[in-house]
Amino acid sequence: MHQKLKLYITKDTYVLEPENGASLIVRRKTGAFELGTDNAVPPVTEQETTLSISGVMGFIQLQAGYYMVVITDSESAGSIRGHDIYRVGSFQILPLARSLAGLTEIQKQDEHTYVTLLENHLKAGGFYFSYTYDLTQSLQRQADFNSESLTQPLWKRVDNRFFWNRFISSKLIDATLTQDPKQNFSDFILPVMQGYVAIENVRVNDKKFVLGLVTRRSRFRPGTRFFSRGIDAEGHVSNYVETEQLVLYDGPDGTTPIIGKKQLSYVQTRGSIPVYWSQIINLKYTPRLWVGESRKSLAAARAHFDEQIRIYGPQILVNLINKKGYELPMGQAYARTVEQLNDPRLYYTHFDFHNECKNMRWDRIQLLVDQLQEQLVKQGYFYYDASDKSNTIIRKTQESVIRSNCMDCLDRTNVVQSTFARWVLTQQLRQVEILDPSESIEGHKEFMFTYRNVWADNADAVSTMYSGTGALKTDFTRTGQRTKQGALQDLSNSLTRYVKNNFLDGRRQDGFDLILGNYQVSQAQKASPFTTNKPLRVRVVPSILIFGLFMLLLNLFRPGYSGVQSWISYLMLLAFWLSVVVSGVRFAIRHGNQFVEWPHLVQQPDYDQFESMGGVLEKGTNFPPESGLSPQKLE
């Protein structure tokens, strides 16, 4: 794969020249591709701009035609087994069309909005790639590749779930598959993953090794916190993430850089509760909960777990939501679904995280580890030993996977995943004799500082992609203790989430749907998808509310501003403006679903549609359990 490219922009073409090999020529008028000669650089007199780029992320069609998305800056995130991993720093979106001529004014405004959605999505970050290493596949899955698979181009052997730019790469992929075999553009197709990568050189007992963490976010059913929940008919769940913890060790006499003669990995997954459910935003801090019909959820959940078992083996399901109150219906629905599936390959446990760890007793997470220790031992981990080149051996494989969840699969989930991973890490380091048989990794403070921060940064990265803020509870992940300062930070993040989820996430969801192909722009489209038809009263209430609040505060802090002469008149004036504010707030809360920012590109069900879809739609505390089915039996 071409690693560094020069991009020459002319009036008629984009020419991408690698250091070695044929150039890629993109015809701006037709959008056609062709491979040029080894030296297809256009004359200096024709060059409008020249850029150094790290790769082509893909092409996307908007109303004016295709746009090319290129990676203009990247930085090293470290190396795995001698392969360099890069974090994307910046992008550029380049139009093939030279102007917006032929578009109406509305279409021009929409075109600007589409490009802005793409830019904001790309600027959100969390994109990683490698020219020579398959970031989308765990070490264990890579070990299963045969020699024929390894000769294929990288884009053909990646895990399709984590090939984030698969849709916008389809123009290059289709041209490669359908054109003359001599016109093979595989060397320009760069798979990009969204997630998190940390690669740290660490030391324990004077033995150097690499600690790695690779988090892969699925491109199926992606989106923002309240606009992507539950499962779809194909079995894809929201916010599905695979996290692989790596250990690369060259032995006690190993040198730098560490290649990884001994390679160990441990994989966990997280994902939304695999039933049909949603939370309908309505300006309230706790949105209204909808739980879908059990029969439909059962078929979707079966598709989900069939795929998960095929990829990972038996599933250890760790449910971390509350057993009381608002989250109770979700726990009942999940337990009921697992019970009805009646699959011996599913092991379900429900650990009420908040109740077990209340009053800052976060050490009680160890109870869950103790409860599942037999399963963890049986599960194992992947261990590949290449220290003897003449006899490389897969000494152990991971036989199952822990699939954990809370409501958002962010905060509680990451805390628990890091705890499981730490327990497994101790077993792995004992196996390769970095730790003594009776020694635990928790006793090495310098290493634990790095370890905790890696997992806390992972929590923030995954959370930012989904909720718009860093994760909650990361003070415990970073320090091993729950602190008052951490609680205050969680309060700040929670309030920020509230604002973003209600008023900004509609456009963020549009960005997901656009770049992943859930919504495809039609050039024949005349009506704007961004038109809003909110009633006049809904459009004017925010202005009235802001003005009323301004006047109330002005008269409170500047009593003389109004010019009233008596205290009675002054108090009546304050009461008037207070009534304006209160009436505005009450109206907004009563009609909350009309004030939030909804996505425009892919329609979301509204309140009335959820009612017509069956299931149960209510606040969440009176969900009727089905006769004869007890979640407690599954613990």
C-alpha positions as a printed Julia matrix, in Angstrom:
635×3 Matrix{Float64}:
   0.0     0.0     0.0
   1.24    3.47   -0.88
   2.3     5.21    2.31
   3.0     8.78    1.29
   1.41   10.59   -1.61
   1.84   13.85   -3.44
  -1.47   15.33   -4.59
  -1.33   17.6    -7.62
  -4.47   19.6    -8.3
  -5.1    20.9   -11.8
  -8.1    22.3   -13.59
  -9.08   18.89  -14.97
  -7.52   16.29  -12.67
  -6.38   15.23   -9.25
  -3.14   13.3    -9.58
  -1.99   11.2    -6.61
   1.65   10.27   -7.0
   3.21    7.63   -4.69
   6.9     7.37   -3.95
   6.99    4.23   -6.09
   4.51    2.85   -8.57
   1.8     4.15  -10.86
  -0.09    7.34  -10.07
  -3.85    7.55   -9.58
  -5.51   10.06  -11.88
  -9.0    11.29  -11.01
 -10.85   13.03  -13.83
 -12.72   15.92  -12.25
 -15.37   16.23  -14.95
 -16.41   12.56  -15.05
 -15.15   11.23  -11.72
 -13.39    8.39  -13.56
 -10.2     6.77  -12.27
  -7.17    5.58  -14.15
  -3.64    4.5   -13.35
  -1.03    6.72  -14.94
   2.6     6.08  -15.65
   5.23    6.0   -12.95
   5.75    9.69  -13.62
   2.37   11.29  -14.32
   3.1    14.59  -12.6
   1.34   17.39  -14.5
   3.46   20.29  -15.78
   4.14   23.02  -13.24
   2.19   25.49  -15.36
  -0.97   23.37  -14.92
  -0.62   22.79  -11.16
  -2.99   24.88   -9.06
  -2.06   23.38   -5.7
   0.22   20.64   -4.41
  -0.39   18.77   -1.15
   1.46   16.07    0.77
  -1.14   13.6     2.07
  -1.11   10.41    4.13
  -3.84    8.69    2.14
  -7.25    8.82    0.53
 -10.15    8.17    2.88
 -12.69    7.97    0.06
 -15.16    9.7    -2.23
 -18.69   10.84   -1.4
 -21.35   12.12   -3.75
 -23.27   15.28   -2.83
 -25.49   17.48   -5.0
 -22.62   19.09   -6.93
 -21.0    15.72   -7.63
 -18.25   13.77   -5.91
 -15.9    15.07   -3.21
 -12.57   13.44   -2.37
 -11.68   13.1     1.31
  -7.92   12.98    1.94
  -5.86   12.66    5.13
  -3.57   15.68    5.21
  -1.84   15.0     8.53
  -1.22   12.0    10.75
   0.97   11.19   13.74
   2.46    7.99   15.04
   0.49    6.19   17.74
   3.25    3.58   18.17
   3.91    0.23   16.56
   2.53   -3.3    16.92
   4.81   -6.19   15.91
   6.99   -3.74   14.0
   4.07   -2.21   12.1
   3.52    1.53   12.48
   0.08    2.72   13.63
  -1.1     6.25   12.86
  -3.63    8.6    14.39
  -5.35   10.87   11.89
  -4.67   14.55   12.6
  -6.52   16.42    9.86
  -8.55   15.94    6.69
  -9.43   17.95    3.64
 -12.61   17.62    1.56
 -11.9    18.43   -2.08
 -14.69   18.88   -4.66
 -14.3    17.35   -8.1
 -16.66   19.97   -9.52
 -15.08   23.37  -10.0
 -18.2    25.33   -9.02
 -21.78   25.01   -7.77
 -23.17   26.23  -11.09
 -26.48   24.58  -11.92
 -27.65   24.32   -8.31
 -30.53   26.35   -6.95
 -29.97   28.61   -3.96
 -31.59   26.04   -1.67
 -29.35   23.31   -3.08
 -26.28   25.49   -2.55
 -27.26   26.01    1.08
 -27.8    22.27    1.47
 -24.43   21.55   -0.15
 -22.74   23.79    2.4
 -24.61   21.97    5.19
 -23.59   18.54    3.87
 -19.92   19.53    3.73
 -20.13   21.03    7.23
 -21.64   17.78    8.55
 -18.75   15.82    7.04
 -16.14   18.24    8.39
 -17.58   18.16   11.91
 -17.72   14.37   11.91
 -14.12   14.07   10.76
 -12.89   16.74   13.19
 -14.4    14.8    16.09
 -11.38   12.51   15.79
 -10.79    8.96   16.92
  -9.57    7.74   13.51
  -6.61    5.36   13.16
  -4.98    3.43   10.35
  -1.92    1.41    9.4
  -0.43    0.77    5.99
   0.82   -2.71    6.89
  -1.1    -3.93    9.98
  -4.75   -4.94   10.12
  -6.07   -2.79   12.97
  -9.58   -4.21   12.6
  -8.65   -7.8    13.49
  -7.55   -9.14   16.85
  -4.3   -11.11   17.1
  -6.27  -14.33   17.47
  -8.31  -13.74   14.31
  -5.17  -12.79   12.4
  -3.57  -16.07   13.47
  -6.41  -17.91   11.69
  -5.59  -16.31    8.33
  -4.19  -18.7     5.76
  -1.33  -17.78    3.44
  -3.75  -16.96    0.62
  -5.61  -14.44    2.78
  -2.37  -12.7     3.69
  -1.57  -12.07    0.02
  -4.81  -10.14   -0.48
  -4.9    -6.34   -0.31
  -5.49   -4.98    3.18
  -8.99   -3.71    2.38
 -10.12   -7.21    1.38
  -9.11   -8.91    4.62
 -10.18   -6.32    7.2
 -13.16   -6.92    9.48
 -16.06   -5.28    7.67
 -17.63   -4.21   10.97
 -14.76   -1.88   11.78
 -13.94   -0.61    8.26
 -15.29    2.85    9.1
 -14.74    4.39    5.67
 -16.11    1.38    3.77
 -18.97    3.35    2.21
 -16.89    6.27    0.99
 -14.24    3.81   -0.24
 -16.84    2.01   -2.38
 -16.15    4.12   -5.49
 -12.52    3.01   -5.53
 -13.47   -0.56   -4.55
 -16.13   -0.84   -7.27
 -13.73    0.54   -9.87
 -11.15   -2.06   -8.82
 -13.63   -4.93   -9.01
 -15.39   -3.99  -12.25
 -12.76   -2.41  -14.47
  -9.88   -3.87  -16.45
  -7.77   -6.07  -14.11
  -4.8    -3.92  -15.02
  -6.62   -0.96  -13.44
  -6.27   -2.14   -9.83
  -6.57    0.66   -7.3
  -6.09   -1.49   -4.18
  -2.85    0.28   -3.23
  -4.85    3.52   -2.78
  -7.68    2.0    -0.67
  -6.81    2.76    2.95
  -9.04    1.18    5.66
  -9.59    3.59    8.54
 -10.9     2.54   11.94
 -12.76    4.71   14.43
 -11.94    4.0    18.05
  -8.89    4.31   20.24
  -5.31    3.01   20.17
  -2.75    3.24   22.97
   0.69    1.61   22.74
   2.9     2.03   25.8
   6.42    0.76   26.47
   6.36   -0.31   30.1
   8.53   -2.14   32.61
   7.68   -4.59   35.41
  10.36   -6.31   37.49
  12.97   -4.78   35.17
  11.45   -6.58   32.19
  10.36   -4.42   29.27
   7.21   -5.13   27.26
   4.51   -3.32   25.28
   1.06   -2.77   26.72
  -1.45   -2.04   23.98
  -5.14   -1.22   23.9
  -7.06   -1.23   20.62
 -10.73   -0.26   20.66
 -12.76   -0.79   17.5
 -16.15    0.86   17.0
 -18.65   -0.85   14.71
 -19.99    1.08   11.72
 -23.31   -0.76   11.95
 -26.07    1.04   13.87
 -23.77    3.89   14.92
 -24.77    7.31   16.11
 -25.32    9.49   19.1
 -26.53    8.61   22.54
 -30.32    9.05   22.33
 -30.73    8.67   18.57
 -29.14    5.22   18.45
 -30.39    2.69   20.98
 -31.02   -1.03   21.14
 -31.0    -3.4    18.17
 -32.13   -3.58   14.56
 -33.61   -6.43   12.53
 -30.15   -7.59   11.36
 -28.97   -8.0    14.94
 -26.72   -4.93   15.02
 -26.71   -3.06   18.32
 -25.92    0.56   19.06
 -22.5     1.63   20.29
 -21.0    -1.8    19.68
 -17.3    -1.76   20.57
 -14.6    -4.42   20.64
 -11.6    -3.76   22.9
  -8.4    -5.79   22.69
  -5.69   -5.57   25.34
  -2.25   -6.57   24.02
   1.02   -7.65   25.6
   4.12   -7.89   23.37
   7.24   -9.28   25.01
  10.63  -10.29   23.61
  11.92  -12.02   26.73
  14.19  -10.79   29.55
  17.01   -9.97   27.11
  14.82   -8.2    24.58
  15.96   -4.96   22.96
  14.16   -1.83   21.82
  11.99   -1.63   19.78
   9.97   -4.57   21.05
   8.71   -6.77   18.22
   6.71   -9.26   20.24
   8.25  -12.71   20.14
   5.6   -13.54   22.72
   2.2   -12.05   21.92
  -0.79  -12.13   24.22
  -4.19  -10.59   23.78
  -7.52  -10.43   25.56
 -10.74   -9.29   23.88
 -13.95   -7.93   25.38
 -17.03   -6.43   23.74
 -19.68   -3.96   24.78
 -22.95   -3.0    23.12
 -26.45   -1.74   23.73
 -28.97   -4.09   25.35
 -30.01   -6.35   22.43
 -33.74   -5.69   22.43
 -35.87   -3.05   20.74
 -35.84   -0.03   23.01
 -35.31    3.7    22.94
 -35.28    6.83   25.06
 -37.39    9.63   23.6
 -35.74   13.0    24.31
 -38.19   15.61   25.52
 -36.06   18.2    27.41
 -36.36   16.22   30.63
 -33.11   15.06   32.19
 -34.36   11.46   32.12
 -36.08   10.87   28.75
 -39.12    8.72   28.3
 -38.34    5.02   27.99
 -39.84    2.78   25.31
 -39.38   -0.99   25.39
 -40.39   -2.9    22.27
 -42.44   -6.02   21.83
 -40.73   -9.17   23.14
 -41.49  -11.34   20.1
 -39.74   -8.96   17.67
 -36.83   -8.43   20.04
 -36.31  -12.18   20.29
 -35.68  -12.67   16.56
 -33.26   -9.72   16.42
 -31.43  -10.88   19.55
 -31.05  -14.35   18.08
 -29.42  -12.86   14.96
 -27.12  -10.76   17.17
 -25.92  -13.63   19.34
 -25.57  -16.04   16.43
 -23.06  -13.64   14.87
 -21.3   -12.98   18.17
 -20.93  -16.69   18.94
 -19.65  -17.36   15.42
 -16.93  -14.73   15.87
 -16.05  -15.04   19.56
 -17.53  -18.25   20.9
 -19.8   -18.47   23.98
 -20.96  -15.18   25.47
 -20.57  -14.16   29.11
 -23.27  -11.48   29.4
 -22.61   -8.94   32.17
 -25.54   -6.58   32.7
 -24.62   -3.57   34.88
 -27.85   -1.57   34.94
 -29.9    -0.87   38.07
 -32.32   -3.5    39.37
 -34.75   -0.82   40.56
 -36.36    2.33   39.27
 -36.04    3.72   35.77
 -33.66    1.03   34.46
 -35.66   -1.92   35.82
 -37.69   -2.52   32.61
 -34.51   -2.87   30.59
 -33.09   -5.46   32.97
 -36.33   -7.43   32.83
 -36.48   -7.25   29.02
 -32.86   -8.41   28.64
 -33.2   -11.27   31.14
 -36.47  -12.37   29.54
 -34.89  -12.37   26.08
 -31.91  -14.47   27.21
 -34.22  -16.91   28.99
 -36.43  -17.3    25.92
 -33.4   -17.87   23.67
 -32.53  -20.82   25.92
 -29.03  -21.08   24.46
 -26.45  -22.89   26.65
 -23.73  -20.76   25.05
 -25.12  -17.65   26.79
 -24.14  -17.15   30.44
 -26.06  -14.21   31.93
 -25.36  -12.31   35.14
 -26.87   -9.08   36.42
 -24.62   -6.97   38.67
 -26.37   -3.84   39.98
 -23.32   -1.61   39.73
 -24.73    1.47   41.45
 -26.27   -0.45   44.33
 -23.23   -2.66   44.93
 -20.81    0.28   44.79
 -22.88    2.93   46.56
 -21.28    5.2    49.14
 -18.11    5.1    47.03
 -17.48    1.41   47.81
 -15.93    0.84   44.41
 -13.7    -1.91   45.71
 -16.83   -4.09   45.59
 -16.39   -4.47   41.82
 -14.07   -7.29   42.87
 -17.24   -9.2    43.87
 -18.13   -9.45   40.19
 -14.65  -10.72   39.3
 -14.87  -13.32   42.05
 -18.32  -14.34   40.86
 -17.08  -14.91   37.3
 -13.62  -16.25   38.1
 -14.49  -19.8    37.05
 -15.76  -18.46   33.72
 -12.64  -16.32   33.28
 -10.34  -19.28   33.84
 -12.31  -21.36   31.36
 -12.33  -18.46   28.88
  -8.56  -18.05   28.75
  -6.73  -15.63   26.45
  -4.68  -15.71   23.26
  -0.95  -16.56   23.56
   1.31  -16.83   20.52
   4.91  -17.86   21.13
   7.37  -17.09   18.33
  10.47  -16.97   20.51
  11.72  -20.06   18.71
  11.51  -19.19   15.01
  11.74  -22.84   14.0
   8.73  -23.77   16.11
   6.14  -20.99   16.52
   3.27  -22.15   18.67
  -0.22  -20.89   19.54
  -0.08  -21.89   23.17
  -3.53  -20.65   24.21
  -6.67  -19.29   22.6
  -9.52  -17.27   24.04
 -12.58  -19.53   24.01
 -15.34  -17.03   24.84
 -15.91  -13.32   25.38
 -17.37  -11.06   28.03
 -20.1    -8.86   26.55
 -20.87   -6.12   29.06
 -23.38   -3.29   29.05
 -24.95   -0.53   31.08
 -27.55    1.84   29.61
 -25.06    3.73   27.42
 -22.25    1.12   27.38
 -19.84    3.87   28.43
 -19.13    4.64   32.04
 -19.93    1.63   34.23
 -19.0    -0.67   31.36
 -15.5     0.74   30.94
 -14.8     0.54   34.68
 -15.77   -3.13   34.78
 -13.96   -3.98   31.53
 -10.73   -2.5    32.87
 -11.13   -4.62   36.03
 -11.58   -7.86   34.08
  -8.67   -6.95   31.8
  -6.43   -6.29   34.82
  -7.23   -9.71   36.3
  -6.41  -11.4    32.98
  -3.23   -9.32   32.61
  -1.93  -10.72   35.88
  -2.44  -14.26   34.55
  -0.73  -13.39   31.26
   2.33  -11.81   32.9
   2.69  -14.82   35.15
   2.55  -17.07   32.07
   5.49  -15.29   30.38
   7.36  -15.03   33.72
   7.28  -11.27   34.01
   5.45  -11.8    37.3
   6.16  -14.52   39.84
   3.42  -17.17   40.23
   2.07  -15.56   43.42
   2.6   -11.95   42.35
  -0.16   -9.55   41.24
   0.16   -6.63   38.85
  -1.6    -4.31   41.33
   1.58   -4.28   43.42
   3.52   -2.34   40.75
   2.5     1.28   41.27
   4.42    2.82   38.38
   2.95    0.36   35.9
  -0.54    0.73   37.37
  -0.39    4.49   36.86
   0.12    3.92   33.13
  -2.42    1.11   32.99
  -5.19    3.09   34.66
  -4.64    6.14   32.5
  -4.71    4.09   29.3
  -8.1     2.65   30.24
  -9.41    6.04   31.39
  -8.35    7.62   28.09
 -10.11    4.75   26.33
 -13.27    5.56   28.29
 -13.11    9.22   27.29
 -12.53    8.39   23.63
 -15.48    5.99   23.33
 -17.74    8.28   25.32
 -16.93   11.37   23.26
 -17.88    9.58   20.04
 -21.26    8.53   21.45
 -22.35   11.06   24.08
 -20.3    14.12   23.12
 -18.36   14.3    26.41
 -15.68   12.37   28.23
 -16.73    9.4    30.34
 -18.03    9.47   33.89
 -16.29    7.68   36.77
 -12.84    7.95   35.19
 -11.4     9.18   38.5
 -11.77    5.61   39.77
 -10.24    4.18   36.6
  -7.26    6.58   36.85
  -6.6     6.41   40.59
  -8.37    3.31   41.88
 -10.49    5.56   44.12
 -13.72    7.49   43.81
 -13.13   11.18   44.67
 -15.27   14.26   45.29
 -13.38   16.06   42.53
 -14.26   13.2    40.19
 -17.91   13.44   41.23
 -17.91   17.16   40.39
 -16.35   16.42   37.01
 -19.06   13.84   36.41
 -21.7    16.48   37.23
 -20.14   18.84   34.7
 -20.04   16.11   32.05
 -23.63   15.12   32.79
 -24.88   18.68   32.31
 -22.87   19.03   29.1
 -24.33   15.76   27.87
 -27.83   17.06   28.57
 -27.28   20.17   26.44
 -25.58   18.3    23.58
 -28.02   15.39   23.55
 -31.05   17.7    23.39
 -29.84   20.55   21.2
 -26.76   19.46   19.18
 -26.9    15.72   18.58
 -29.39   15.93   15.73
 -26.69   17.32   13.46
 -24.07   14.93   14.87
 -26.38   12.03   13.98
 -26.74   13.45   10.47
 -22.96   13.38   10.17
 -22.88    9.67   11.07
 -25.66    8.84    8.62
 -24.04   10.79    5.79
 -20.47    9.44    5.98
 -21.57    5.84    6.62
 -24.07    5.8     3.76
 -27.25    5.44    5.8
 -28.39    8.51    3.86
 -27.25    9.03    0.28
 -27.62   12.39   -1.42
 -29.51   12.4    -4.7
 -28.47   14.91   -7.32
 -32.08   15.03   -8.52
 -33.25   16.07   -5.06
 -34.99   19.44   -5.08
 -36.6    19.71   -1.64
 -34.25   20.39    1.25
 -34.08   17.72    3.98
 -33.08   20.45    6.44
 -36.37   22.33    6.26
 -38.15   22.49    9.62
 -41.9    22.75    9.94
 -42.17   23.63   13.59
 -45.31   25.54   14.59
 -44.95   29.3    15.01
 -45.51   29.06   18.77
 -42.62   26.59   19.09
 -40.33   28.87   17.07
 -41.13   32.02   19.07
 -41.19   30.58   22.6
 -37.36   30.33   22.93
 -37.01   34.03   21.98
 -39.74   35.04   24.43
 -38.15   32.9    27.16
 -34.69   34.39   26.63
 -36.06   37.94   26.54
 -38.18   37.34   29.64
 -35.19   35.92   31.55
 -33.06   38.86   30.47
 -35.64   41.38   31.65
 -36.15   39.56   34.95
 -32.42   39.57   35.71
 -32.06   43.17   34.55
 -34.79   44.38   36.88
 -33.44   42.29   39.75
 -29.91   43.69   39.53
 -30.83   47.17   38.21
 -34.05   48.06   40.06
 -33.97   51.63   38.78
 -33.85   50.63   35.13
 -37.64   50.21   34.79
 -38.38   53.68   36.17
 -41.19   52.5    38.48
 -41.71   54.67   41.55
 -43.21   52.29   44.11
 -42.27   48.93   45.58
 -45.69   47.52   44.64
 -45.19   48.43   40.99
 -41.65   47.04   41.08
 -42.79   43.73   42.59
 -45.62   43.49   40.07
 -43.1    44.06   37.27
 -40.87   41.31   38.64
 -43.87   39.01   38.97
 -44.8    39.69   35.35
 -41.41   38.79   33.97
 -41.18   35.79   36.29
 -44.56   34.59   35.0
 -43.28   34.96   31.42
 -40.25   32.8    32.24
 -42.26   30.19   34.16
 -44.91   29.99   31.44
 -42.23   29.6    28.77
 -40.48   26.83   30.73
 -43.73   24.98   31.39
 -44.73   25.2    27.74
 -41.3    23.95   26.63
 -41.43   20.99   29.01
 -45.0    20.13   28.0
 -44.0    20.13   24.31
 -40.39   19.07   24.88
 -40.06   16.75   21.88
 -40.74   19.75   19.59
 -37.93   21.83   21.06
 -35.1    19.32   20.83
 -32.84   19.09   17.77
 -33.83   16.0    15.76
 -31.81   14.49   12.89
 -32.9    15.62    9.43
 -31.47   13.0     7.1
 -32.74    9.7     8.53
 -36.11   10.12   10.17
 -36.42    9.12   13.81
 -39.72    7.77   15.18
 -41.62   10.34   17.21
 -43.75    9.81   20.29
 -46.88    8.81   18.36
 -44.95    6.37   16.17
 -43.51    4.62   19.21
 -47.04    4.15   20.54
 -48.11    2.57   17.25
 -45.08    0.24   17.23
 -46.32   -1.74   20.22
 -44.3    -2.48   23.31
 -44.48   -0.38   26.46
 -44.05    3.39   26.5
 -43.94    4.94   29.93
 -41.67    6.52   32.49
 -40.15    3.21   33.37
 -41.12    2.18   36.9
 -44.27    0.13   36.25
 -43.18   -2.24   33.52
 -45.32   -5.41   33.85
 -43.12   -8.55   34.0
 -44.41  -11.46   31.94
 -45.93  -14.36   33.82
 -43.59  -17.1    34.94
 -40.33  -15.48   33.84
 -37.92  -14.46   36.56
 -34.69  -12.52   35.86
 -33.35  -13.66   39.21
 -33.16  -17.25   37.96
 -30.53  -16.19   35.47
 -28.08  -14.62   37.9
